Amino acid sequence: MCIFCKIISGDILNKTILENDKFLAFEDINPLRKIHILIIPKEHFNSFEQIPANIMGQMTSFIQELTKKLNLNKDGYRLITNIGEHGGQEVEHLHFHILGGEKVGKLLG
């Protein structure tokens, strides 16, 4: 069982920000910005490449609800997912990072 599945099952505690029956958003334990939230589906998908489009659509709505709750939708934020070894994915459970609450800066270029 991966670390995110253990968080979903309650075996590992987290600081939940938003939750519904399909998704969970919680604070990253090693934040890179003032706001650093992880968003995961409660059903295990290894990466973005495996999630069905209809569930991804529901996840999009959940993320938009989260950004409004955190008042990030006005000033902006960075939404990131890493896919596979070359993309820097460290946990094989689809997850998105939201970074915000301050200027994030350029990623590339």
DSSP file (Angstrom, degrees, kcal/mol; ACC not computed):
  #  RESIDUE AA STRUCTURE BP1 BP2  ACC     N-H-->O    O-->H-N    N-H-->O    O-->H-N    TCO  KAPPA ALPHA  PHI   PSI    X-CA   Y-CA   Z-CA
    1    1 A M              0   0    0      0, 0.0     5,-0.0     0, 0.0     2,-0.0   0.000 360.0 360.0 360.0 129.8    0.0    0.0    0.0
    2    2 A C     >  -     0   0    0     90,-0.1     4,-1.9     1,-0.1     5,-0.2  -0.250 360.0-104.0 -76.2 166.9    1.5    3.4   -1.0
    3    3 A I  H  > S+     0   0    0      1,-0.2     4,-1.7     2,-0.2     9,-0.1   0.860 121.0  51.0 -60.6 -37.7    1.8    6.3    1.4
    4    4 A F  H  > S+     0   0    0      2,-0.2     4,-2.4     1,-0.2    -1,-0.2   0.870 107.7  52.2 -71.4 -34.6   -1.2    8.2   -0.1
    5    5 A C  H  > S+     0   0    0      2,-0.2     4,-2.2     1,-0.2    -1,-0.2   0.867 108.7  52.1 -65.2 -34.8   -3.4    5.1    0.2
    6    6 A K  H  X>S+     0   0    0     -4,-1.9     5,-1.6     2,-0.2     6,-1.4   0.852 108.9  50.0 -68.3 -34.3   -2.3    4.9    3.9
    7    7 A I  H ><5S+     0   0    0     -4,-1.7     3,-0.8     4,-0.2    -2,-0.2   0.928 110.9  49.1 -66.7 -45.0   -3.3    8.6    4.3
    8    8 A I  H 3<5S+     0   0    0     -4,-2.4    -2,-0.2     1,-0.2    -1,-0.2   0.890 110.9  49.9 -60.4 -41.0   -6.7    7.9    2.7
    9    9 A S  H 3<5S-     0   0    0     -4,-2.2    -1,-0.2    -5,-0.1    -2,-0.2   0.623 116.3-114.4 -75.4 -12.3   -7.3    4.9    5.0
   10   10 A G  T <<5S+     0   0    0     -3,-0.8    -3,-0.2    -4,-0.7    -2,-0.1   0.465  85.1 119.0  92.4   1.6   -6.4    6.9    8.1
   11   11 A D  S   <S+     0   0    0     -5,-1.6     2,-0.4    -6,-0.2    -4,-0.2   0.795  78.8  41.4 -69.0 -27.8   -3.2    5.0    8.9
   12   12 A I  S    S-     0   0    0     -6,-1.4    -2,-0.3    -9,-0.1    -1,-0.2  -0.987  90.3-128.4-121.9 129.0   -1.2    8.2    8.4
   13   13 A L        +     0   0    0     -2,-0.4     2,-0.3    -3,-0.1    -6,-0.0  -0.358  30.5 176.1 -73.6 154.0   -2.5   11.5    9.8
   14   14 A N        -     0   0    0     -7,-0.1     2,-1.0    -2,-0.1    14,-0.1  -0.948  39.6-108.2-148.7 167.2   -2.7   14.6    7.6
   15   15 A K        -     0   0    0     12,-0.4    12,-2.0    -2,-0.3     2,-0.2  -0.814  42.8-152.4-101.2  91.3   -4.0   18.2    7.7
   16   16 A T  E     +A   26   0A   0     -2,-1.0    10,-0.3    10,-0.2     3,-0.1  -0.419  24.5 174.8 -69.3 134.1   -7.0   17.9    5.5
   17   17 A I  E    S-     0   0A   0      8,-3.2     2,-0.3     1,-0.4     9,-0.2   0.743  72.1  -2.0-103.5 -40.7   -8.0   21.1    3.7
   18   18 A L  E     +A   25   0A   0      7,-1.6     7,-2.9     2,-0.0    -1,-0.4  -0.985  66.6 173.5-153.9 143.6  -10.9   19.7    1.6
   19   19 A E  E     +A   24   0A   0     -2,-0.3     2,-0.2     5,-0.2     5,-0.2  -0.994   6.6 165.5-152.8 144.2  -12.4   16.2    1.1
   20   20 A N        -     0   0    0      3,-2.2    -2,-0.0    -2,-0.3    42,-0.0  -0.755  59.3 -76.5-138.8-167.0  -15.3   14.5   -0.6
   21   21 A D  S    S+     0   0    0     -2,-0.2     3,-0.1     1,-0.2    -2,-0.0   0.669 127.9  30.1 -71.4 -14.3  -16.1   10.9   -1.4
   22   22 A K  S    S+     0   0    0      1,-0.2    20,-3.4    20,-0.1    21,-0.5   0.645 118.7  37.2-116.1 -21.3  -13.6   10.8   -4.3
   23   23 A F  E     - B   0  41A   0     18,-0.3    -3,-2.2    19,-0.1     2,-0.4  -0.924  53.0-158.9-139.3 157.8  -10.8   13.2   -3.6
   24   24 A L  E     -AB  19  40A   0     16,-2.4    16,-2.7    -2,-0.3     2,-0.4  -1.000   2.8-168.0-138.2 134.1   -8.6   14.5   -0.7
   25   25 A A  E     +AB  18  39A   0     -7,-2.9    -8,-3.2    -2,-0.4    -7,-1.6  -0.991  20.9 160.5-122.1 129.9   -6.6   17.7   -0.4
   26   26 A F  E     -AB  16  38A   0     12,-2.3    12,-3.2    -2,-0.4   -10,-0.2  -0.960  42.8 -84.2-147.1 161.0   -4.1   18.1    2.4
   27   27 A E  E     - B   0  37A   0    -12,-2.0   -12,-0.4    -2,-0.3    10,-0.2  -0.414  43.1-118.4 -68.7 137.4   -1.1   20.2    3.4
   28   28 A D        -     0   0    0      8,-2.9     8,-0.1     1,-0.1    -1,-0.1  -0.554  15.1-137.3 -71.1 139.1    2.3   19.0    2.2
   29   29 A I  S    S+     0   0    0      1,-0.3    -1,-0.1    -2,-0.2    -2,-0.1   0.683 101.8  40.2 -75.5 -15.9    4.6   18.1    5.1
   30   30 A N  S    S-     0   0    0      6,-0.1    -1,-0.3     0, 0.0    -2,-0.0  -0.625  89.2-161.5-127.2  72.7    7.5   19.8    3.4
   31   31 A P        -     0   0    0      0, 0.0     5,-0.1     0, 0.0     3,-0.1  -0.237  17.9-166.1 -64.5 141.2    6.0   23.0    1.9
   32   32 A L  S    S+     0   0    0      3,-0.1     2,-0.3     1,-0.0     4,-0.1   0.585  76.9  19.2 -96.9 -15.6    7.8   24.8   -0.9
   33   33 A R  S    S-     0   0    0      1,-0.0    68,-0.1    69,-0.0     3,-0.1  -0.847  98.5 -84.3-141.3 176.2    5.6   28.0   -0.7
   34   34 A K  S    S+     0   0    0     -2,-0.3     2,-0.5     1,-0.2    67,-0.2   0.902 124.7  34.2 -52.4 -43.3    3.2   29.6    1.9
   35   35 A I  E     + C   0 100A   0     65,-2.3    65,-2.2    67,-0.1     2,-0.3  -0.972  69.5 161.3-115.8 123.0    0.5   27.3    0.5
   36   36 A H  E     + C   0  99A   0     -2,-0.5    -8,-2.9    63,-0.2     2,-0.4  -0.860  12.7 172.8-142.4 103.3    1.5   23.8   -0.7
   37   37 A I  E     -BC  27  98A   0     61,-2.1    61,-2.6    -2,-0.3     2,-0.4  -0.882  22.1-145.7-115.7 141.8   -1.4   21.4   -0.9
   38   38 A L  E     -BC  26  97A   0    -12,-3.2   -12,-2.3    -2,-0.4     2,-0.5  -0.893  11.7-161.7-103.5 138.1   -1.5   17.9   -2.3
   39   39 A I  E     +BC  25  96A   0     57,-2.5    57,-2.3    -2,-0.4   -14,-0.2  -0.984  15.4 172.7-121.3 126.7   -4.6   16.7   -4.1
   40   40 A I  E     -B   24   0A   0    -16,-2.7   -16,-2.4    -2,-0.5     2,-0.3  -0.965  32.8-120.4-133.0 148.0   -5.2   12.9   -4.6
   41   41 A P  E     -B   23   0A   0      0, 0.0   -18,-0.3     0, 0.0     4,-0.2  -0.642  22.5-134.2 -77.8 147.3   -8.0   10.7   -5.8
   42   42 A K  S    S+     0   0    0    -20,-3.4     2,-0.4    -2,-0.3   -19,-0.1   0.754  91.9  74.6 -74.6 -23.1   -9.1    8.2   -3.2
   43   43 A E  S    S-     0   0    0    -21,-0.5     2,-0.5     1,-0.0   -21,-0.0  -0.751  98.3-109.9 -85.7 137.9   -9.1    5.5   -5.9
   44   44 A H        +     0   0    0     -2,-0.4     2,-0.4    49,-0.1    -2,-0.1  -0.566  44.4 164.3 -77.3 121.4   -5.5    4.5   -6.7
   45   45 A F        -     0   0    0     -2,-0.5    49,-3.7    -4,-0.2     6,-0.1  -0.997  34.2-140.3-128.0 130.9   -4.2    5.5  -10.1
   46   46 A N  S    S-     0   0    0     -2,-0.4     2,-0.3    47,-0.3    47,-0.2   0.883  74.1 -24.4 -60.5 -39.2   -0.4    5.3  -10.6
   47   47 A S  S >> S-     0   0    0     45,-0.2     3,-1.8    47,-0.1     4,-0.8  -0.932  75.4 -78.0-159.6 179.4   -0.3    8.5  -12.6
   48   48 A F  T 34 S+     0   0    0     -2,-0.3     3,-0.5     1,-0.3    35,-0.1   0.793 120.1  67.8 -56.8 -31.0   -2.1   10.9  -14.9
   49   49 A E  T 34 S+     0   0    0      1,-0.2    -1,-0.3    -4,-0.0    34,-0.0   0.673 104.3  42.5 -66.1 -17.0   -1.6    8.4  -17.7
   50   50 A Q  T <4 S+     0   0    0     -3,-1.8    -1,-0.2     2,-0.1    -2,-0.2   0.609  85.2 104.0-106.2 -15.0   -4.0    6.0  -16.0
   51   51 A I  S  < S-     0   0    0     -4,-0.8    -6,-0.0    -3,-0.5     5,-0.0  -0.525  74.0-117.9 -77.1 130.9   -6.9    8.1  -14.7
   52   52 A P     >  -     0   0    0      0, 0.0     4,-2.2     0, 0.0     3,-0.5  -0.343  22.2-119.5 -63.3 146.8  -10.1    7.9  -16.8
   53   53 A A  H  > S+     0   0    0      1,-0.2     4,-2.2     2,-0.2     5,-0.1   0.851 111.2  55.9 -58.4 -38.4  -11.1   11.2  -18.4
   54   54 A N  H  > S+     0   0    0      1,-0.2     4,-1.4     2,-0.2    -1,-0.2   0.877 110.0  45.1 -66.4 -35.4  -14.5   11.3  -16.5
   55   55 A I  H  > S+     0   0    0     -3,-0.5     4,-2.2     2,-0.2    -1,-0.2   0.870 110.5  54.4 -73.5 -36.3  -12.8   11.0  -13.1
   56   56 A M  H  X S+     0   0    0     -4,-2.2     4,-2.2     1,-0.2    -2,-0.2   0.881 105.5  54.3 -63.1 -37.1  -10.2   13.6  -14.2
   57   57 A G  H  X S+     0   0    0     -4,-2.2     4,-1.7     2,-0.2    -1,-0.2   0.903 109.0  47.3 -61.8 -41.1  -13.1   16.0  -15.0
   58   58 A Q  H  X S+     0   0    0     -4,-1.4     4,-1.9     1,-0.2    -2,-0.2   0.867 110.2  53.0 -66.8 -36.1  -14.5   15.5  -11.5
   59   59 A M  H  X S+     0   0    0     -4,-2.2     4,-2.7     2,-0.2    -2,-0.2   0.869 104.0  56.8 -67.3 -35.8  -11.0   16.1  -10.1
   60   60 A T  H  X S+     0   0    0     -4,-2.2     4,-2.4     1,-0.2    -1,-0.2   0.930 107.3  47.8 -59.2 -46.2  -10.8   19.4  -12.0
   61   61 A S  H  X S+     0   0    0     -4,-1.7     4,-2.1     1,-0.2    -1,-0.2   0.889 111.3  51.3 -62.1 -39.4  -14.0   20.6  -10.3
   62   62 A F  H  X S+     0   0    0     -4,-1.9     4,-2.2     2,-0.2    -2,-0.2   0.920 110.1  48.7 -63.3 -44.9  -12.6   19.5   -6.9
   63   63 A I  H  X S+     0   0    0     -4,-2.7     4,-2.6     1,-0.2    -2,-0.2   0.902 110.6  50.9 -63.7 -41.2   -9.4   21.4   -7.5
   64   64 A Q  H  X S+     0   0    0     -4,-2.4     4,-1.7     2,-0.2    -1,-0.2   0.890 109.4  50.7 -63.9 -38.9  -11.3   24.5   -8.6
   65   65 A E  H  X S+     0   0    0     -4,-2.1     4,-2.2     1,-0.2    -2,-0.2   0.907 111.2  49.9 -61.8 -41.7  -13.4   24.3   -5.4
   66   66 A L  H  X S+     0   0    0     -4,-2.2     4,-2.1     2,-0.2    -2,-0.2   0.916 108.1  51.0 -63.8 -45.3  -10.2   24.1   -3.4
   67   67 A T  H  <>S+     0   0    0     -4,-2.6     5,-2.8     1,-0.2     6,-1.2   0.854 111.6  48.6 -65.5 -32.5   -8.5   27.1   -5.1
   68   68 A K  H ><5S+     0   0    0     -4,-1.7     3,-1.2     3,-0.2    -1,-0.2   0.914 109.4  52.2 -69.8 -42.2  -11.7   29.2   -4.4
   69   69 A K  H 3<5S+     0   0    0     -4,-2.2    -2,-0.2     1,-0.3    -1,-0.2   0.869 114.8  42.3 -60.0 -36.9  -11.7   28.0   -0.7
   70   70 A L  T 3<5S-     0   0    0     -4,-2.1    -1,-0.3    -5,-0.1    -2,-0.2   0.388 110.8-122.5 -90.5   2.4   -8.0   29.1   -0.4
   71   71 A N  T <>5S+     0   0    0     -3,-1.2     4,-0.5    -4,-0.2     3,-0.3   0.813  76.6 125.1  57.8  32.9   -8.6   32.3   -2.3
   72   72 A L  H  >< +     0   0    0     -5,-2.8     4,-2.3    -6,-0.2    -4,-0.2   0.649  49.6  79.8 -89.9 -18.0   -6.0   31.3   -4.8
   73   73 A N  H  4 S+     0   0    0     -6,-1.2    -1,-0.2     1,-0.2    -5,-0.1   0.675  94.4  47.8 -67.0 -16.8   -8.2   31.7   -7.8
   74   74 A K  H  4 S+     0   0    0     -3,-0.3    -1,-0.2    -7,-0.2    -2,-0.1   0.911 122.1  26.9 -89.5 -49.0   -7.8   35.5   -7.9
   75   75 A D  H  < S-     0   0    0     -4,-0.5    -2,-0.2     1,-0.2    -3,-0.1   0.674 111.6-116.4 -91.3 -18.7   -4.0   36.0   -7.6
   76   76 A G     <  -     0   0    0     -4,-2.3    25,-0.5    -9,-0.1     2,-0.3  -0.275  27.5-152.2 107.0 167.6   -2.9   32.7   -9.1
   77   77 A Y  E     -D  100   0A   0     23,-0.1     2,-0.5    -2,-0.1    23,-0.2  -0.956  23.2-104.8-165.1 169.3   -1.2   29.5   -8.2
   78   78 A R  E     -D   99   0A   0     21,-2.7    21,-2.5    -2,-0.3     2,-0.5  -0.954  25.1-163.1-111.7 132.8    0.9   26.7   -9.8
   79   79 A L  E     +D   98   0A   0     -2,-0.5     2,-0.4    19,-0.2    19,-0.2  -0.973  18.5 176.4-115.9 121.8   -0.7   23.3  -10.4
   80   80 A I  E     +D   97   0A   0     17,-2.4    17,-2.9    -2,-0.5     2,-0.4  -0.963  19.2 177.2-131.4 140.1    1.8   20.5  -10.9
   81   81 A T        -     0   0    0     -2,-0.4     2,-0.4    15,-0.2    15,-0.1  -0.986  19.2-147.3-134.7 139.0    1.8   16.8  -11.5
   82   82 A N        -     0   0    0     13,-0.4     2,-0.5    -2,-0.4    13,-0.2  -0.856  12.3-158.2-102.7 137.9    4.9   14.7  -12.1
   83   83 A I     >  -     0   0    0     -2,-0.4     4,-0.7   -36,-0.1     5,-0.1  -0.957  47.3 -30.2-125.6 116.5    4.5   11.7  -14.4
   84   84 A G  H  >>S-     0   0    0     -2,-0.5     5,-2.5     3,-0.2     4,-0.5   0.083  91.0 -55.3  72.5 176.3    6.9    8.8  -14.4
   85   85 A E  H >45S+     0   0    0      1,-0.2     3,-1.1     2,-0.2    -1,-0.2   0.898 135.3  48.0 -59.3 -46.4   10.6    8.6  -13.6
   86   86 A H  H 345S+     0   0    0      1,-0.3    -1,-0.2     2,-0.1    -2,-0.2   0.759 110.1  54.0 -70.4 -23.3   11.7   11.2  -16.2
   87   87 A G  H 3<5S-     0   0    0     -4,-0.7    -1,-0.3    -3,-0.4    -2,-0.2   0.487 118.9-109.8 -87.6  -3.7    9.0   13.6  -14.9
   88   88 A G  T <<5 +     0   0    0     -3,-1.1     2,-0.4    -4,-0.5    -3,-0.2   0.663  55.5 166.1  87.8  17.3   10.2   13.3  -11.3
   89   89 A Q      < +     0   0    0     -5,-2.5    -1,-0.2     1,-0.2     3,-0.1  -0.537   9.5 174.6 -70.5 124.4    7.3   11.3   -9.9
   90   90 A E        +     0   0    0     -2,-0.4     2,-0.5     1,-0.2    -1,-0.2   0.742  65.7  47.9-101.7 -30.0    8.3   10.0   -6.5
   91   91 A V  S    S-     0   0    0      2,-0.1     2,-2.2     4,-0.1    -1,-0.2  -0.965  77.2-137.9-116.0 124.7    5.0    8.4   -5.3
   92   92 A E  S    S+     0   0    0     -2,-0.5     2,-0.3    -3,-0.1   -45,-0.2  -0.428  76.7  92.1 -82.8  67.1    3.2    6.1   -7.7
   93   93 A H  S    S-     0   0    0     -2,-2.2   -47,-0.3   -47,-0.2    -2,-0.1  -0.867  90.1-102.1-153.1 120.6   -0.3    7.5   -6.9
   94   94 A L        +     0   0    0    -49,-3.7     2,-0.3    -2,-0.3   -47,-0.1  -0.156  55.3 161.7 -47.9 129.9   -1.6   10.3   -9.0
   95   95 A H        -     0   0    0    -13,-0.2   -13,-0.4   -55,-0.2     2,-0.4  -0.988  27.9-149.8-152.7 147.4   -1.2   13.6   -7.1
   96   96 A F  E     -C   39   0A   0    -57,-2.3   -57,-2.5    -2,-0.3     2,-0.4  -0.901  11.2-145.0-114.3 146.0   -1.2   17.3   -7.9
   97   97 A H  E     -CD  38  80A   0    -17,-2.9   -17,-2.4    -2,-0.4     2,-0.5  -0.922   6.7-160.7-106.1 134.7    0.6   20.0   -6.0
   98   98 A I  E     -CD  37  79A   0    -61,-2.6   -61,-2.1    -2,-0.4     2,-0.4  -0.983  10.3-173.6-112.0 123.2   -0.9   23.4   -5.6
   99   99 A L  E     +CD  36  78A   0    -21,-2.5   -21,-2.7    -2,-0.5     2,-0.3  -0.962  28.8 107.8-114.8 131.2    1.7   26.1   -4.8
  100  100 A G  E     +CD  35  77A   0    -65,-2.2   -65,-2.3    -2,-0.4   -66,-0.2  -0.928  15.4 105.5-172.6-162.8    0.5   29.6   -3.9
  101  101 A G  S    S+     0   0    0    -25,-0.5     2,-0.3    -2,-0.3   -24,-0.1   0.364 100.7  32.7  84.0  -5.4    0.0   32.3   -1.4
  102  102 A E  S    S-     0   0    0    -26,-0.1     2,-0.2   -67,-0.1   -67,-0.1  -0.946 110.6 -61.4-164.9 169.9    3.0   34.2   -2.8
  103  103 A K        -     0   0    0     -2,-0.3    -3,-0.1     1,-0.2   -27,-0.1  -0.448  42.0-164.3 -65.0 128.1    4.7   34.6   -6.1
  104  104 A V        -     0   0    0     -2,-0.2    -1,-0.2    -5,-0.1    -4,-0.1   0.825  26.9-145.7 -86.9 -33.7    5.9   31.2   -7.3
  105  105 A G        -     0   0    0      2,-0.0     2,-0.1     0, 0.0    -1,-0.1  -0.164  34.4 -39.0  90.9 172.5    8.3   32.4  -10.0
  106  106 A K        -     0   0    0      1,-0.1     3,-0.1    -2,-0.0     0, 0.0  -0.447  39.7-168.9 -74.0 142.0    9.3   31.0  -13.4
  107  107 A L  S    S+     0   0    0      1,-0.3     2,-0.3    -2,-0.1    -1,-0.1   0.832  72.7  15.6 -93.9 -44.6    9.7   27.3  -13.8
  108  108 A L              0   0    0      1,-0.1    -1,-0.3     0, 0.0     0, 0.0  -0.918 360.0 360.0-129.4 154.0   11.3   27.2  -17.2
  109  109 A G              0   0    0     -2,-0.3    -1,-0.1    -3,-0.1    -3,-0.0   0.454 360.0 360.0  78.2 360.0   13.0   29.7  -19.5
